[in-house]
Amino acid sequence: STRAASHLWGLAVRGLLSRAARGGFERPPKAPRSWARSGWLAVAAASPRMSDSDDNDGFSAEPPPGEADSSSHEDSESSDDEEAMLKQQAEQEQLARKRVSWMTAIVMVKETNRAKKEAVENVAQKPKMGRFAAKQEEEDEGAALAKLKPGDLRRCLNSRPLFHGCSADHLTAVLQQVPRLEIKPGQTVELGDGEPLFIVEEGAVQVSIGGGSTTAVFGPGTVWNTVGMLGLCHEAEPYRPKLLQTPKDDPAPPPRKGAPYELFERVHREPPAVFNDRGRREGRPPGLDAYAADDRMCYFNLCPNSAQRATTSKKLDGWLDVKMSGAMPGQVPLRRPDQDPEAYPGGATLVPITWDELERVGIAAGRAAKDGGLSFKMSVHTARENRKKLSNIWRAIMSRCSVVFPGAPPEIMWFISEESQRKEVQPDDLVVSEGTNGEALLLIDEGEAIVEKALHVDGEAKAIAIGRLGPSAIIGDLGFVGTGMQRAASVRAKSIVEMITIPAHILLELMRHFPGITAGLAHKLKEVGTFMQNRVPSSTHTFTAMELFSDVGYSFISELASNGERQVHVAGQVVIDDRVDSTSLYIVEQGVFVAFSKGRGQFAEFQAGQCFGSRTLLGTSEAKGASVQVLTPVAVCMVLREKVLREALSRFFGIGNKVSPFVKDEIIPQGVSLRKCLTHLDIFSGTKVKFIESLLSKSSKCSYMPGQTLAIEGGKDTRLVVVIGGTATGYKGKPLVQQDEVAVNSFGELAMMGAAHRHSMTVRAQTFCFTIEVARETFIAGIEEFPGERAYFENYAIRAIEKGGTEVSLVDWPFLRNRAPPRLLHLLDLHAGRQTYKAGDLTLKEEPARSAAILVISGEADIVNADDEIVDELPSGWCFNEHQLLGVKCPDDGRFVLPRTTCEVQVLTIEVWKKVMADFPKEQDWIRKSIMRSTAERAARDLGMELNTPQILRMSQLFRTVSSEFLQAITKYMDPAVIMPNSELVTAGKFGDFCFFFLSGHAVVEDGTPDPLELRAGSVYGEASVIGLNSNYQHTVTTKTLCAVQQIRKRHVLEVLNRFEEDKNRWAPILREAKTQGGQPIQAKLRRISSFARSDLDFLEMLCVKAQDMFYGPGATIINIGEACFYGQTPFLVLLAGKVVIENELGVMQNLLGPGELIGEGGALGLTANRTSGVRVFDARCAHCVMITGKSLEAALNVYAEERDSFEELMDARNQKNQEFVERREAWMSETAVPALSKVALFPKMTLEFLHVLAAPLVENTYKAGELVSLLGDEAEAMLVVLEGEVEGESRHGEKMGKLFPGACLGESTSLGICSWRMATVRAVTDTRVLAIPPSALDRACKQMDEATDSSNGKVFARLREVRQEQVATGMPMTALNINVSKDCKCVQAIALQASRCLLKPGSMMSPLPSTDPSGCHYLILAKGRAVLETQRFEDSSSNADGDSSWLQVMPIFAGFLLLEALASEYNIRVRAVTACEAYRVRKFDFDACVDAIPSAQEWLARWEMIEGEARETLAFRAESALGVVESVEAHHHDRDIHLWRMRKDMAVTRASDKAASTWRPDAPHLSVTSCGWPKTSSSASSLLKQPLSMRFAVSVMSSTPARGGRGAADDGDRPACSSYIPGLTRHRSSPDLRRKDGSGGGGGKPRRGLDRRDDAARRHGA
């Protein structure tokens, strides 16, 4: 049932469509806006009738029967019926959309092959004159038809930029499914948003803009309402003209910074319009010498909109009216005047397309396609991208260019955007160039550009910036269109500039069809026209150049010019109406006029120098019987009325026998009589007329505004300029008055011929100037067309050269520079010519340029190889391929010249070269040598070198070993040479003393083997010959291609060598060999070596087949460790001169080899897979080796196998020596290196395993007494540790600065990799052994240990490097002192580099270093925190020496304190941190070295010495005070004797008391024994002696205390027993001798310092 319903529905639809096709349907007089929603359109779109006919493209669409009636009925129904009808229509549209897929598939199956064929045959191209008509080629195919074929319709649609790249199948499907719209004559069609795009399929439409009487007729293929289809009209509303505008007399604001236009140096009066009166040079104020007023005005001439007023002559309120309607019967399209008017009966058939329909059909057809519809999807995507791109351009033009076309409708601006091009200009690239055609409009959308004016500065033309352009700036003006006006200045991009270019032809096309679009510019165009009317050249100039007046006298022309009437017209203005009979003659002076008539359209154009008129006394023109209107925005013409013509003819030709040259009924000759202008020039006075006419046919016509420069003094140019109208003046330099200027009628004759490159004066237009310009390319083409004229111009140029004209500047080839005669140069210029190529032009890739010499005169180019890779650059003044002029046929290597910028190039073929050189036989010899030198220079540049420089000599291993001074001295003896292909450079067995340096080419060494040694660019041959090792060449060298070389002789080398003793000593081993064995072949030299003494001579001959001499400089590496070795491939060497060392993988020397030793024989024999040892030159002298190739060794051993045994015996002996070396090395590391490293302050906590790894690659150096260990400023490669002996520092003046002892180190920062120079000069005092620790060794040890033990040694040293670098950046520790030093002081930074940072936690201790430290005295600077200095006291030998009770505070110290560690150590002082402290330790040796080496220290050295002295005095005073306190409480060294004496005294007192008691008398004083604190026993003394010493000491103290200063213990006031009142006791003295052993008193005197004091204290504690 579904199939049946679908079938019936389809039949019904096809019936409706058939009726519509038979004409049963009529459209209403005006197409309704809702036409796209009508029901029959939806049905027609859903059900096209299929047909196999190609004439209708496979379909026909017919409206259903009675549709016209129903349509009329719908218009009269009520609103309710209309809503119901719309609902029904919507349902039909929904059902129709469901059937689109299969219907599209059916259409595409039948049309695929034909559509694809058409897509291939018809490639869419842009039409020649715009988008308003189909391509002219397509129109010509159906000139007799007023209807497009379906295929033409699709191609027309595809040619639109909106549909570029869309699939032909997609567009065909769209055109098949959309309906057709018939409009009657005069019936209008709505345009705007919501309306579709209309394509005229049949008939024509007429369109008018601006409400003018002129309408344009467009035929089939034109497209309208693109903006409406895309729905963009509403976006143009912000730019709709408003009634409210700036008052008419207010000028535009002046250009200012930040605006689109900015003038760097303001003129005194801002120009109110585009062409304002220019300032006079004689009136400019003094001091404005940067550029004249004329040059400043060029800014406004380049961008007239910068000075435009915002008013218009007509107050616009909205867009200009746009009206499109069906054409009236007989109206033919404007661009097709040849068609029969009867083919256009009136009205048109339009094809409406909506964007939704375009996308829907593409998507649906793609889904139905069998191949997945990829082409349809891509087509839809392409259409969307085109829409996005064009819409952006349209928006930019709408927003930026409203001032160009005020009130222009959005659809017209869309036509402009379709033809416009968006371009991105990189910074420093030119946007426009001065002197180029300036009719096109350029819009800067994004970015910033600089306006530059070419001026004469310092003898040459330079670009001077005069202004700036920003976004929205417009370059050019509508008034320039059709005038041939040249750009007044250049514009260069300052940043990336997004630019939109509006071509001039699209603007002319717009004004041709719609002259009404200039309605909003009437006021501006009137101003422009008035200015042009006053500034155009005198009419006499115009008439003189016209072909019409070529046969009349100057008086007749002056008569007409003085009586003519000059008129100014604007675009669209009708000058001659075909309905009015005009007898006046109109002569065009500026602009373009166009003739048109009904039925013919626009059929003729009249430009400057041409004339028109209906019927005049001087003849008739093509405009007879037609109307003439203005095409360009502004046009100026001279009108000669009939009365003026009649009077002039009667006055000059009505008397006597004078016959008038004018015939009334003949056609007036058009054009300018340029031939007359050129024949009057001296350069063309002897040429043929046909030659001049040939030049004129290819020349260009240009125009210049008043004040604009035609040429700049010193500027480059190659054109002949002839002023045919107007006034131009020239001057040199900067004229201060106008009298310095001279009139100029022509210039550039010699430049056109190639005899001059720069202008000799500045030429400026005083009025509007019209010129004829002949380019050099045109002149060269004319010479080739007329070869007989060549001799004339050669003689003319030679005469000009002999006169020495200032304009003469010939092209100078590098190999002819400063020596060739001028005539030779000119003949080359004349015959070879000069061509200009744009960037990327591939013309020079083809013949004859491919095999010719090429000179870049200006611009830049690249040399590209066959793989299109740039191999070299070719700047201005350089040449390429000049060796072709030597007549050498070289193989084509595929290289060619590719212009990078616009280049002026001279191509010199061998034929032209031979022809010119035939006239110069005497110069051929030196020119040939010069070409060779130039070829060698080119080859050297390819290698990145220059001829006769040390760079080329360093290509040789031999010359790489000597000084630069020696190389520079020998370069003057080097000669370039070019060797022809297949030539012998040297011959075997012949004497030779040359060394050859190959710069280019390919040569081989003929050694008799299938694979001879090749020599290419960078190779050197003959080193042994140039130093005397060989007297005859060993082999023949043959060139395969053209080879450029530089050569040097033996005698020159030895002559220069005698002047350089140092280099001579360096070559001493080689010179000794040359003296003893010079001239001997290599076989004879090997025979004298012990290893080959018993070898067969044939064996040696086989070994030396490909032997090469190798030279190595001091320290050069000969063999690297780890190189792979292969038997038969790896070579070995025989040392003939010099000494070499064998080193292990750690760089430690294992053995020393002398002449006659073999190097690398084990690897050559394949006994080892890799090189196990490295070999390098030992001392400061060179070494000479002979390299034996692996192939030669293999071939010789294959024949003489017994020779292998001698090689193996040598290997065994060397392996035994290597094993003994390893054992000695291990012992040295364990006994010497590791213990020394453990004492270095840089490795305080490193394990023995780490130190062992660190010591592995180290070596020790031995210095004799008095020998320098290091020199201030020399490169430092390692840290030095003193192992044995003493070294002493020296100042710059030789003064001693201090000694270092075993264990001291130099250059800690060097091992850290942060300092690469020596900071002090150090000399050995005794024989000294020093251990060197390079940074690489430390890095290797850290890396190896970190990988093996998972430690972080590398991070520790990396952090230490960072700390040192931070110290340098902050100037620590010197900036912590109060001596006002800067952290940028180099001396402060040097001290900081060598200072060690010490971080102390609260409570931690630090002991100062004594002066006996191996590194000498030290300074300690406290930078942060607080600490105290403490000294030890000895109250009790049993107390803890480290405890707080045993230390006495000396003084507190704070940040900025300087501690002299040696002095503190003498007083046994330590530092204890109270808070977290940051201190720096600096060796006095390092400090003194930095101060001596760096002069900047003198600024603060006095302040340093002051605080150092203060620190010394303060520390000594406080230490002495603390020492006194300690000594006051410490025990005396005679304490035992004192105590014994006291006890004996007490005992004596007791006995005396007892004795006195026994003899008591009443009058005797009472003696209390207990008052002395002793027991009252007779045995008290003896018992006391029996007590231990400690007890006795205590008792003695108790007994002695009252006697020292207190009152007695008794309360009754008795005097003590030890009193002077006791008779006899005061006189009896039995005290011991309390004097010190050193002779000082018991407690007085100054304490001894240094080690003696510490020794005494230790001795006392021990006691």
Salt bridges, closest charged atoms under 4 A:
GLU26 OE1 - LYS184 NZ 3.90
ASP52 OD1 - LYS110 NZ 3.54
ASP54 OD1 - ARG114 NE 3.66
ASP57 OD1 - ARG114 NH2 2.40
GLU62 OE2 - ARG49 NH2 3.57
GLU77 OE2 - HIS73 NE2 2.15
GLU93 OE1 - ARG97 NH2 3.81
GLU111 OE1 - ARG114 NH2 1.95
GLU118 OE2 - ARG114 NH1 3.06
GLU118 OE1 - ARG154 NH2 2.94
GLU138 OE2 - LYS135 NZ 3.43
GLU139 OE1 - ARG336 NE 3.81
ASP152 OD1 - ARG155 NH2 2.16
GLU190 OE2 - LYS30 NZ 3.27
GLU190 OE1 - ARG33 NH1 3.81
ASP193 OD2 - HIS234 ND1 3.43
GLU195 OE2 - ARG33 NH1 3.45
GLU201 OE1 - ARG180 NE 3.08
GLU235 OE1 - ARG395 NE 2.60
GLU237 OE2 - ARG240 NH2 2.80
GLU262 OE1 - ARG468 NE 2.80
ASP277 OD1 - ARG535 NH2 2.63
GLU282 OE2 - ARG280 NE 3.55
ASP294 OD1 - ARG278 NH1 2.80
ASP294 OD2 - ARG281 NH1 2.74
ASP294 OD2 - ARG764 NE 3.93
ASP295 OD1 - LYS453 NZ 3.85
ASP295 OD1 - ARG764 NH1 3.12
GLU357 OE2 - ARG360 NH2 2.39
GLU359 OE2 - ARG384 NE 2.90
GLU385 OE2 - HIS381 NE2 4.00
GLU418 OE1 - ARG160 NH2 2.69
GLU419 OE2 - ARG131 NE 3.41
GLU434 OE2 - LYS453 NZ 2.84
ASP445 OD1 - ARG400 NH2 3.10
ASP445 OD2 - ARG422 NH1 3.15
GLU448 OE2 - ARG468 NE 3.68
GLU448 OE2 - LYS494 NZ 3.89
GLU452 OE2 - ARG492 NE 3.22
ASP458 OD2 - LYS462 NZ 3.99
GLU460 OE2 - LYS462 NZ 3.86
ASP477 OD1 - LYS524 NZ 2.46
GLU498 OE1 - ARG422 NH1 3.92
GLU509 OE1 - ARG512 NE 3.79
GLU509 OE2 - HIS513 ND1 3.70
GLU527 OE2 - ARG309 NH2 2.36
GLU527 OE2 - HIS523 NE2 3.56
GLU559 OE2 - ARG651 NH1 2.63
GLU565 OE1 - ARG641 NH2 3.15
ASP577 OD2 - ARG579 NH2 2.76
ASP581 OD2 - ARG615 NH2 2.16
GLU589 OE1 - ARG566 NE 2.81
GLU605 OE2 - ARG512 NH2 2.50
GLU642 OE2 - ARG646 NH2 2.66
GLU693 OE2 - ARG675 NE 3.94
GLU713 OE2 - HIS456 NE2 3.61
ASP717 OD2 - ARG719 NE 2.62
ASP717 OD2 - HIS759 NE2 2.99
GLU741 OE2 - ARG281 NH2 1.49
GLU773 OE2 - ARG719 NH1 3.04
GLU785 OE1 - LYS698 NZ 3.99
GLU794 OE2 - HIS831 NE2 2.68
ASP812 OD2 - ARG817 NE 3.83
GLU860 OE1 - ARG900 NH1 2.87
ASP862 OD1 - ARG900 NH2 2.56
ASP872 OD2 - ARG938 NH2 1.97
GLU873 OE1 - ARG900 NH2 3.60
ASP892 OD2 - ARG850 NH2 3.38
ASP893 OD2 - ARG895 NE 3.07
GLU904 OE2 - ARG834 NE 3.27
GLU937 OE2 - ARG933 NE 3.66
ASP942 OD2 - ARG895 NH1 3.77
ASP942 OD1 - ARG938 NH2 3.11
ASP993 OD2 - ARG1049 NH2 3.56
ASP1007 OD2 - LYS1106 NZ 2.67
ASP1011 OD1 - LYS1106 NZ 3.97
ASP1011 OD2 - LYS1191 NZ 3.33
GLU1014 OE2 - HIS1002 NE2 3.84
GLU1014 OE1 - ARG1016 NH2 3.43
GLU1062 OE2 - ARG1066 NH2 3.29
ASP1063 OD1 - ARG1066 NH1 2.65
GLU1073 OE2 - LYS1085 NZ 3.47
GLU1073 OE1 - HIS1184 ND1 2.69
ASP1109 OD1 - HIS1184 NE2 2.85
GLU1143 OE2 - ARG1176 NE 2.34
GLU1157 OE1 - ARG1214 NH2 3.17
GLU1161 OE2 - ARG1214 NH1 3.16
GLU1208 OE2 - ARG1204 NE 3.22
GLU1226 OE1 - HIS1252 NE2 3.82
GLU1260 OE1 - ARG1329 NH2 3.06
GLU1284 OE1 - ARG1329 NH1 2.83
GLU1286 OE1 - LYS1299 NZ 3.85
GLU1288 OE1 - LYS1296 NZ 3.94
GLU1290 OE2 - LYS1296 NZ 3.47
GLU1290 OE2 - ARG1323 NE 2.72
GLU1308 OE1 - ARG1364 NH2 3.20
ASP1339 OD1 - ARG1361 NH2 2.84
GLU1362 OE1 - ARG1359 NH1 3.25
GLU1366 OE2 - ARG1359 NH1 3.52
GLU1430 OE1 - ARG1470 NE 2.98
GLU1430 OE2 - ARG1472 NE 2.55
GLU1435 OE2 - ARG1433 NH1 3.78
GLU1461 OE2 - ARG1481 NE 2.76
GLU1478 OE1 - LYS1424 NZ 3.75
ASP1486 OD2 - ARG1483 NE 2.87
ASP1488 OD2 - LYS1484 NZ 2.88
GLU1508 OE2 - ARG1512 NH2 3.91
GLU1520 OE2 - ARG1649 NH2 2.96
GLU1527 OE2 - ARG1653 NH1 2.74
GLU1530 OE1 - ARG1660 NH2 3.06
ASP1537 OD2 - HIS1534 ND1 3.61
ASP1546 OD1 - ARG1542 NE 3.63
ASP1563 OD1 - ARG1561 NE 3.60
ASP1633 OD1 - ARG1635 NE 3.09
ASP1656 OD2 - ARG1648 NH2 1.76
ASP1656 OD1 - ARG1659 NH2 2.44
